Amino acid sequence: MKNITLQIEGMSCAGCAANCQKALNRVDGVEKAEVNFLTKKAVIDFDEAKTNIEAIKTAVNNAGF
């Protein structure tokens, strides 16, 4: 299990953070993702055998951030 923290740009409200968090948690291999609107950061626990950082970043981009 690997843990990363990503800076998330483009969030304008708590709803944005919730949408981003949902997108991250739908990625196969992501065990847990928490997005904080105030800090503009996402903390993600994921299985490196199932996904990678690029797939996680793609999910964030596809969610609009």
C-alpha positions as CSV (number, residue, x, y, z in Angstrom):
1,M,0.0,0.0,0.0
2,K,1.3,3.4,-1.0
3,N,0.3,6.8,0.3
4,I,0.5,10.1,-1.6
5,T,-0.6,13.6,-1.2
6,L,-1.6,15.7,-4.2
7,Q,-2.2,19.4,-4.5
8,I,-5.6,19.9,-6.1
9,E,-6.1,23.1,-8.1
10,G,-9.5,24.6,-9.3
11,M,-11.7,23.7,-6.3
12,S,-14.1,26.6,-5.5
13,C,-16.3,25.0,-2.8
14,A,-16.7,21.9,-0.6
15,G,-18.9,20.3,-3.2
16,C,-15.9,20.4,-5.6
17,A,-13.8,18.6,-3.0
18,A,-16.6,16.0,-2.6
19,N,-16.8,15.4,-6.3
20,C,-13.0,15.0,-6.6
21,Q,-13.0,12.6,-3.6
22,K,-15.8,10.5,-5.3
23,A,-13.8,10.3,-8.5
24,L,-10.7,9.2,-6.7
25,N,-12.5,6.6,-4.7
26,R,-13.9,5.1,-7.9
27,V,-10.4,4.4,-9.3
28,D,-9.7,0.6,-9.1
29,G,-6.9,0.1,-6.6
30,V,-7.6,3.2,-4.5
31,E,-8.3,2.0,-1.0
32,K,-9.1,5.5,0.5
33,A,-9.0,9.1,-0.7
34,E,-9.7,12.1,1.3
35,V,-9.9,15.6,-0.3
36,N,-9.7,18.7,1.9
37,F,-11.1,21.9,0.4
38,L,-9.4,24.2,2.8
39,T,-5.9,22.8,2.3
40,K,-6.6,22.0,-1.4
41,K,-5.0,18.6,-0.9
42,A,-5.9,15.0,-1.5
43,V,-4.5,12.2,0.6
44,I,-4.7,8.9,-1.2
45,D,-3.9,5.3,-0.2
46,F,-3.7,3.0,-3.1
47,D,-2.4,-0.5,-4.2
48,E,0.5,-0.1,-6.6
49,A,-0.3,-3.5,-8.1
50,K,-3.7,-2.2,-9.3
51,T,-3.2,1.5,-10.2
52,N,-0.5,4.2,-10.4
53,I,-0.1,7.9,-9.8
54,E,-0.8,8.7,-13.5
55,A,-4.2,7.0,-13.4
56,I,-5.0,8.8,-10.1
57,K,-4.0,12.2,-11.7
58,T,-6.2,11.3,-14.8
59,A,-9.2,10.7,-12.5
60,V,-8.6,14.2,-10.9
61,N,-8.3,15.8,-14.3
62,N,-11.4,14.0,-15.6
63,A,-13.3,15.3,-12.6
64,G,-12.5,18.9,-13.7
65,F,-9.5,19.7,-11.4
